[in-house]
Amino acid sequence: MSTLPAPAAVKASKQLSGQTVAITGGAGFIGSTLARRLSDDPTIEVVLFDNLHRDAVTASDLLSRDNVRLVRGDVRDKGALMGALAGAQHIIHMASIAGVDTVMNNPVLTMQVSMLGTMNVLEIAQSLMSAGHDIKRVVDFSTSEVFGRYAFRVTEGDATALGAVGEARWTYAVSKLATEHLCHNYFKQYDMPTVSIRPFNIYGPRQVGTGAIHHFIRKALADEALTVHNDGSQIRSWCYIDDIVDGILLVLTRPEAIGQSFNIGTPRSTVTIHQLANDIIRLSGSSSEVSHVRWDHPDVELRVPDISKARTLLDFNPRVDLQEGLKRTIAWYRQEMNQ
C-alpha cells in the first residue's frame, strides 16, 4: 500500500502555502505528526502551543526546522495563548487531558482544560477577527467518546450519550460535547469558521501516552504479557495517523467543512481488543501471551463510525488498513526501542 498522502490531502496542503497554522496540544502525538506534514512546505509557519505533559517533539528533529516554533504554556492561561495564536490564519485546538486512567484520576482538571481552554481559544479567535485578522479556520478536536458505550456506524447526526453524573469515566466525553456545542454556537452567532472533528482510535508511529496499540506493541517487542481488560470483547475501529492528518488538512481547506462536525476514522479496521492483541503478537513475531485482568469501571463496548459525511463533503478516504498500519507501527517501535 502506498505511503504517499491521498491526492485530496496533497492538494489541501498546497492551499496552505504561505500561511501560519497554530496547534494547541501540538507537542502530542497527532499534533506533532500534523506539524511534521505541514512543515515539509517551508512556506508554512507552524506554531506549537503545549505544556509538554505528553511530549513527542523535544526528542525529535521537528523543532530543528526553521518554520516550526514551540511556545510552552497552558491553554487555561489566556495571555500566553494569545501570544501563540495572534499571527495564525488557522487554529487547531487539540489540547486536552487524555487517557482513561488520567481522566478518572483528574476529572476536575479534565473539564477545566477542555472547557476553559476551548473558551479561551474561541474568545481569542473572535477578538482577532474583530481586529481584522484573517482567521480562515478554527478546528476543535472532540472525541468519539461522545457516542457513549455502544456506537455502531454512528453518524454525526446521531444522538450523543451522556454518562451518569459522578462517573468519572465520562467526564472527558461530557466536556468535549460541551465544547462542540460552544464552537458551533460561535459559528452561528459570530460567523466564525469553526469545525469539530471526532477522531476514532488513532494509532501509529511516535504515539505517546497509554493507548492500547502503544501498550501492546511495546509489551510484545519485549516478549512481556499483553494486558487486556476483562474478556477483551470490546470492539474498536482503528485509524492510522496518516489518515487523520489527511482529514485535518481537508477540514482546513474545504469550505464545505465550516460549521460542521466530522467523524474521522476507518470503519473497515474494526476488531475486538483480544484480536488486536493477538494480531500484534503475530505481526511482531513475539512470544508474548495475552493476560486478561478484571476491570470494574464502565467501558466503551462498541465504537464504529460512519464516515459518509466526511467522504461526501471532504473527499476523505482512509487508505491504511489495520494490518498494514500495525506493520508500519511495529517497525517504528522496534527501531526506536533498539536505539
C-alpha positions in Angstrom: 0.0 0.0 0.0 1.2 3.5 -0.9 2.8 5.6 1.9 2.0 8.8 -0.1 -0.7 11.1 1.2 -4.1 10.9 -0.5 -4.3 13.2 -3.6 -7.1 15.3 -2.0 -4.8 15.9 1.1 -1.9 16.8 -1.1 -4.0 19.4 -2.8 -5.2 20.7 0.5 -1.7 21.0 1.8 -0.7 23.1 -1.2 -3.5 25.5 -0.4 -1.9 26.3 3.0 1.3 27.5 1.5 2.5 30.9 2.9 0.1 30.7 5.9 0.5 30.2 9.6 -1.0 27.2 11.5 -1.2 27.2 15.3 -1.8 23.9 17.1 -2.7 23.8 20.8 -1.5 20.5 22.2 0.9 20.5 19.3 3.6 18.5 21.0 1.3 15.5 21.3 1.1 12.5 19.0 -1.4 13.8 16.5 -0.3 17.5 16.7 3.3 16.8 16.1 2.6 14.4 13.2 0.4 17.1 11.6 3.2 19.7 12.2 5.7 17.4 10.5 3.5 17.1 7.4 2.7 20.9 7.3 6.3 21.9 7.8 7.5 19.9 4.9 6.4 23.0 3.0 9.0 25.6 4.1 6.5 28.5 3.4 4.1 27.2 6.1 4.8 28.5 9.6 3.7 26.1 12.4 3.3 27.3 16.0 3.0 24.5 18.6 1.5 25.6 21.9 1.8 22.9 24.6 2.8 22.4 28.3 4.8 19.3 27.2 2.9 16.9 29.5 2.8 14.5 26.6 5.9 15.3 24.6 6.5 13.9 21.2 8.7 16.7 19.9 11.7 17.6 22.1 13.4 14.3 21.4 12.7 14.5 17.7 14.1 16.7 14.9 10.9 18.6 14.4 11.9 21.7 16.4 15.1 22.0 14.3 13.0 23.0 11.3 13.2 26.8 10.7 9.4 27.1 10.2 8.4 25.3 13.4 8.2 27.2 16.7 7.2 25.8 20.2 5.5 28.1 22.7 5.3 26.5 26.1 2.2 27.2 28.1 -1.2 26.1 29.4 -4.4 26.7 27.4 -6.0 28.0 30.7 -3.6 30.9 30.5 -5.3 33.3 28.1 -2.4 35.7 27.8 0.1 33.1 26.9 -2.3 31.5 24.4 -2.9 34.9 22.7 0.8 35.2 22.1 0.8 31.9 20.3 -2.3 32.3 18.2 -2.0 36.0 17.2 -0.4 35.5 13.8 -2.3 32.4 12.7 -4.8 32.1 9.9 -5.6 28.5 11.0 -6.1 27.4 14.7 -6.3 23.7 15.5 -7.3 23.2 19.2 -6.2 19.8 20.3 -5.0 20.5 23.9 -6.8 18.2 26.4 -6.3 15.7 29.2 -6.3 12.3 27.6 -6.1 8.7 28.6 -8.8 6.9 30.6 -6.8 6.5 33.8 -5.6 10.1 33.7 -9.1 11.4 33.2 -10.5 9.3 36.0 -7.8 10.5 38.4 -8.1 14.1 37.4 -11.8 14.8 36.5 -11.8 18.5 37.5 -8.6 19.3 35.6 -10.0 17.4 32.6 -13.1 19.7 32.5 -11.1 22.8 33.2 -8.7 22.2 30.3 -11.5 21.2 27.9 -13.9 24.0 28.7 -11.8 26.9 29.8 -9.2 26.1 27.1 -11.7 26.0 24.3 -13.4 29.2 25.5 -10.1 30.9 25.6 -9.3 29.8 22.0 -12.7 31.0 20.8 -12.6 34.3 22.5 -9.1 35.0 21.2 -10.2 34.0 17.7 -13.2 36.3 17.9 -11.0 39.2 19.1 -8.6 38.6 16.2 -11.4 38.6 13.7 -12.9 41.8 15.2 -9.4 43.4 14.8 -9.4 42.5 11.1 -7.2 39.4 11.2 -7.9 36.7 8.6 -9.0 33.7 10.5 -9.7 31.0 8.0 -10.4 28.1 10.3 -10.8 27.2 14.0 -10.8 23.4 14.3 -11.9 21.9 17.6 -10.9 18.3 18.5 -13.7 16.5 20.1 -13.9 12.7 20.7 -15.7 9.6 19.6 -16.5 9.1 23.3 -19.5 11.4 22.9 -21.4 8.4 21.5 -21.2 6.6 24.8 -20.7 2.8 25.4 -22.4 1.4 22.3 -21.9 3.1 19.0 -22.3 1.1 15.7 -21.9 3.0 12.4 -22.8 6.2 14.2 -23.2 9.4 12.1 -22.6 13.0 13.2 -26.4 13.5 13.5 -27.0 10.6 15.8 -27.8 11.3 19.4 -24.9 11.5 21.7 -24.9 9.7 25.1 -24.1 11.3 28.4 -22.8 9.1 31.1 -24.1 9.1 34.7 -23.2 12.2 36.7 -20.5 11.3 39.2 -19.0 8.6 37.0 -15.5 10.0 36.2 -15.1 7.7 33.1 -17.4 10.0 31.1 -16.0 13.4 32.3 -13.9 13.7 29.2 -16.8 13.0 26.8 -19.2 15.4 28.6 -16.7 18.2 28.5 -15.9 17.6 24.8 -19.5 17.5 23.9 -19.9 20.9 25.6 -17.0 22.3 23.5 -18.6 21.1 20.3 -21.8 23.0 21.1 -19.7 26.0 22.0 -17.8 26.0 18.8 -20.9 25.5 16.7 -22.6 28.4 18.5 -19.6 30.7 17.7 -20.2 29.7 14.1 -23.9 30.5 14.3 -23.7 33.7 16.3 -20.4 35.2 15.1 -19.8 33.6 11.7 -16.6 32.1 13.0 -15.3 29.4 10.6 -15.3 26.6 13.1 -15.2 22.8 12.5 -15.3 19.9 15.0 -13.5 16.6 14.5 -14.4 13.4 16.3 -11.4 11.1 16.0 -11.9 7.3 16.3 -9.0 5.5 18.0 -5.9 6.9 16.3 -2.6 5.0 16.4 0.8 4.9 14.6 4.5 5.7 15.0 5.6 8.3 17.7 2.5 7.8 19.8 2.9 8.9 23.4 0.7 8.1 26.3 -1.3 4.9 27.2 -3.2 3.9 24.1 -3.9 0.2 23.6 -1.7 -0.3 20.5 1.2 1.7 22.0 1.0 -0.5 25.1 0.6 -3.8 23.2 3.4 -3.2 20.8 5.9 -2.2 23.5 5.0 -5.3 25.5 5.1 -7.6 22.5 8.5 -6.4 21.4 9.8 -7.1 25.0 8.1 -10.5 25.0 6.0 -9.5 28.0 2.4 -10.3 28.6 -0.2 -8.0 26.9 -2.8 -6.9 29.5 -6.5 -6.9 28.3 -9.4 -5.7 30.3 -12.0 -8.4 31.1 -12.5 -10.8 28.2 -11.3 -8.4 25.5 -14.6 -8.5 23.6 -14.7 -4.7 23.3 -14.8 -3.6 19.7 -13.0 -0.7 18.2 -12.3 0.8 14.8 -8.6 1.9 14.4 -7.5 4.8 12.3 -3.8 5.2 11.2 -2.2 8.5 12.0 -1.5 9.4 8.3 -5.2 9.1 7.6 -6.4 11.5 10.3 -3.7 14.0 9.2 -5.2 13.9 5.7 -8.6 14.5 7.3 -7.4 17.6 9.2 -5.8 19.1 6.1 -9.1 18.7 4.3 -11.2 20.4 7.0 -8.7 23.3 7.0 -9.2 23.9 3.3 -12.6 22.7 2.2 -15.2 25.5 2.5 -17.9 22.8 2.9 -16.4 21.9 6.3 -17.2 25.2 8.0 -19.9 24.9 10.7 -19.8 21.1 10.6 -18.7 18.1 12.8 -17.0 15.1 11.2 -16.3 11.6 12.3 -12.7 10.7 11.2 -11.9 7.0 11.4 -11.5 3.8 9.4 -14.6 1.6 9.8 -13.1 -1.3 8.0 -10.3 -1.6 10.5 -12.5 -3.0 13.2 -11.5 -5.7 15.7 -12.0 -6.8 19.3 -9.3 -5.8 21.7 -8.5 -9.5 22.2 -8.0 -10.0 18.5 -5.9 -6.8 18.3 -3.6 -8.1 21.0 -3.1 -11.4 19.2 -2.6 -9.7 15.8 0.2 -7.6 17.3 1.9 -10.7 18.8 1.7 -12.4 15.4 2.9 -9.5 13.4 5.8 -8.7 15.7 7.0 -12.3 16.0 6.6 -12.1 19.7 6.4 -14.9 22.3 4.1 -12.8 24.5 0.8 -14.1 25.9 -2.4 -12.3 26.4 -3.3 -11.7 30.1 -6.9 -10.9 31.0 -7.5 -8.7 34.1 -10.7 -7.6 35.7 -11.8 -4.1 35.0 -14.8 -2.9 37.0 -15.2 0.5 35.6 -17.6 1.5 32.7 -16.0 1.0 29.3 -16.8 1.6 25.6 -18.0 -1.8 24.4 -18.6 -0.9 20.7 -17.3 2.0 18.7 -17.5 2.0 14.9 -18.1 5.3 12.9 -20.0 6.1 9.8 -17.7 8.4 7.8 -20.1 9.0 4.9 -20.3 12.7 5.6 -16.5 13.1 5.6 -16.3 11.1 2.3 -19.0 13.3 0.7 -18.1 16.8 1.9 -14.3 16.4 2.3 -13.4 13.6 -0.1 -11.9 11.9 2.9 -10.8 8.4 2.1 -8.8 6.5 4.8 -6.2 4.4 2.9 -4.2 2.4 5.5 -5.9 -0.8 6.7 -5.2 -2.1 10.2 -2.8 -4.9 9.2 -0.6 -2.5 7.2 -0.8 0.2 9.8 0.2 -2.3 12.5 3.2 -3.4 10.5 4.4 0.1 10.0 3.9 1.0 13.6 5.7 -2.2 14.9 8.6 -1.5 12.6 8.9 2.1 14.0 8.7 0.9 17.7 11.2 -1.8 17.0 13.7 0.7 15.6 13.0 3.2 18.4 13.4 0.6 21.2 16.7 -0.7 19.7 18.4 2.6 19.7 
